[in-house]
Amino acid sequence: MTKWLAPLLAVIAASPAWAAERTVTLGSFEKVRVDGPFEVRIVTGASPGVKLSGDRELIERVAVQANGASLTIRLGNGGWGERFASADNAPPVITISTPRLTNLAIAAGARATANRLKGQQVVVSVHGAGSLVIDRVEADQFSASLLGAGALTVSGEANRARLVSDGTPTIDASKLIVKDLDVQLSGLGETSAFARQTASVTSNGLGKVTVRGPATCTVRAAAGGPVVCGSGK
């Protein structure tokens, strides 16, 4: 029996502590802000709540705060220190469930996916080096703002869309079917989009803008950055 005990204890001691879960029950919310280097999965059309998975000590340090219709998830006081910096510790995986989401902001290296954002107005932003993938948007007005080196990939439909970028971000909205489009680019980033009727492109940097579709285009490219617009299908 003793022969088995010592090796077993050694295995338990060496086992990663990330196989833990923390569940937070919440009231309804339609706006989410994620501030921290998390893996985030957002599921709409479900009861509101948050589930955190990962290293037990790390997920306990994540602050989940609800204020009216807004939910904020961020690093708690004191951060994560050397424990999170270790290569052995993967970032927490955070699953956010809500019936409906119209506003989503991510920052500080968060990597997020969302299945569906729907509303009269849908607003998203990525600040820093994070990334956001939205499977489907359904909106009258869609607005996206990227600052830094982040990335946005979005599909769906919107009557009007405004895509703003500054720095070196990448926006892929080529599968977002838009009636009237407004693109504003500063810096060295790249934006790809689709427009059916009108497209206004203002480029104040050297980044690249490509707008596909049959739209009538108005282009202002003061800094000489490459713009392709209104190239048919």
FENFEN-V260474 format. One record per residue. N is the residue number from 1. SS is DSSP state (helix for helix, strand for strand, loop for the rest). Layout:
# FENFEN-V260474
((N | SS) (N | SS))
This chain:
# FENFEN-V260474
((1 | loop) (2 | helix) (3 | helix) (4 | helix) (5 | helix) (6 | helix) (7 | helix) (8 | helix) (9 | helix) (10 | helix) (11 | helix) (12 | helix) (13 | helix) (14 | helix) (15 | loop) (16 | loop) (17 | loop) (18 | loop) (19 | strand) (20 | strand) (21 | strand) (22 | strand) (23 | strand) (24 | strand) (25 | strand) (26 | loop) (27 | loop) (28 | loop) (29 | loop) (30 | loop) (31 | strand) (32 | strand) (33 | strand) (34 | strand) (35 | strand) (36 | loop) (37 | loop) (38 | loop) (39 | strand) (40 | strand) (41 | strand) (42 | strand) (43 | strand) (44 | strand) (45 | loop) (46 | loop) (47 | loop) (48 | loop) (49 | strand) (50 | strand) (51 | strand) (52 | strand) (53 | strand) (54 | strand) (55 | loop) (56 | helix) (57 | helix) (58 | helix) (59 | helix) (60 | helix) (61 | loop) (62 | strand) (63 | strand) (64 | strand) (65 | strand) (66 | strand) (67 | strand) (68 | loop) (69 | loop) (70 | strand) (71 | strand) (72 | strand) (73 | strand) (74 | strand) (75 | strand) (76 | loop) (77 | loop) (78 | loop) (79 | loop) (80 | loop) (81 | helix) (82 | helix) (83 | helix) (84 | helix) (85 | helix) (86 | loop) (87 | loop) (88 | loop) (89 | loop) (90 | loop) (91 | loop) (92 | loop) (93 | strand) (94 | strand) (95 | strand) (96 | strand) (97 | strand) (98 | strand) (99 | loop) (100 | loop) (101 | loop) (102 | loop) (103 | strand) (104 | strand) (105 | strand) (106 | strand) (107 | strand) (108 | loop) (109 | loop) (110 | loop) (111 | strand) (112 | strand) (113 | strand) (114 | strand) (115 | loop) (116 | loop) (117 | strand) (118 | strand) (119 | strand) (120 | strand) (121 | strand) (122 | strand) (123 | strand) (124 | strand) (125 | strand) (126 | strand) (127 | strand) (128 | strand) (129 | loop) (130 | loop) (131 | strand) (132 | strand) (133 | strand) (134 | strand) (135 | strand) (136 | strand) (137 | strand) (138 | strand) (139 | strand) (140 | strand) (141 | strand) (142 | strand) (143 | strand) (144 | strand) (145 | strand) (146 | strand) (147 | strand) (148 | strand) (149 | loop) (150 | loop) (151 | strand) (152 | strand) (153 | strand) (154 | strand) (155 | strand) (156 | strand) (157 | strand) (158 | strand) (159 | strand) (160 | strand) (161 | strand) (162 | strand) (163 | strand) (164 | strand) (165 | strand) (166 | strand) (167 | strand) (168 | loop) (169 | loop) (170 | strand) (171 | strand) (172 | strand) (173 | strand) (174 | strand) (175 | strand) (176 | strand) (177 | strand) (178 | strand) (179 | strand) (180 | strand) (181 | strand) (182 | strand) (183 | strand) (184 | strand) (185 | strand) (186 | strand) (187 | strand) (188 | loop) (189 | loop) (190 | strand) (191 | strand) (192 | strand) (193 | strand) (194 | strand) (195 | strand) (196 | strand) (197 | strand) (198 | strand) (199 | strand) (200 | strand) (201 | strand) (202 | strand) (203 | strand) (204 | loop) (205 | loop) (206 | loop) (207 | loop) (208 | strand) (209 | strand) (210 | strand) (211 | strand) (212 | strand) (213 | strand) (214 | loop) (215 | loop) (216 | strand) (217 | strand) (218 | strand) (219 | strand) (220 | strand) (221 | strand) (222 | loop) (223 | loop) (224 | loop) (225 | loop) (226 | loop) (227 | strand) (228 | strand) (229 | strand) (230 | loop) (231 | loop) (232 | strand) (233 | loop))
